[in-house]
């Protein structure tokens, strides 16, 4: 199907899309890559985006797929955290005329987040401050379903006197294309970072830097209920808060 929509895009007159499970994007990789180097405006909807698939088996655990799709030049990978980000991502995909967009969507329900108009406008920049504190001690960066985990972790850190900014980054490629001043305003170089995503962590090391920490999954998933898998892989607010505390303690010891 991905190859078919490339042909439709070349014919013009429509903005074609296809959809499948995220893990099956492997079968579409050549076509996605082709649409990227041909700069075709097509949309790939990739659902069931993480280990939150219950007991569907290891073939349905796309832990490496978000990172691998982000490696394709000129491919925009959007992983929204709720309906508002999904709407902005879809609009961005429709308006983009120079390449494909992948909309990476969750199977499980996602908590909605309140935003003012400024934050809604900032979503289209790929990454923005969803929750802030006056003087953040640490920045938690998350995508998709893990944004809720980061928000809960920020609450736990606040209880122990640690101020955590939460940055939702639905599209890393778009965020990296922003000017340096905006990127610094969202991710201050002087503040340590922790990334949270239900996928391989090596991709995020370039985002958090040498001082940062990553919370993710560097193995294949397991067949179990979603809550049990989250605890098994450390994708919980408590584990994210623990990673942030360890990071700050390490910085303090080396100060």
Secondary structure, 3 states (H helix, E strand, C coil): CHHHHHHHHHHCCCCCEEEEEHHHHHHHHHHHHHHHHCCCCCEEEEECCCCCCCCCCHHHCCCCHHHHHHCCCCCEEECCCCHHHHHHHHHHHHHCCCCCEEEECCCCCCCCCCCCHHHHHHHCCCCEEEECCCCCCEEEEECCCHHHHHHHHHHHHHHCCCCEEEEECCCHHHHHCCCHHHHHHHCCCCCEEEEECCCCCHHHHHHHCCCCEEECCCCCCCCCCHHHHHHHHCCCHHHHHHHHHHHHHHHHHCC
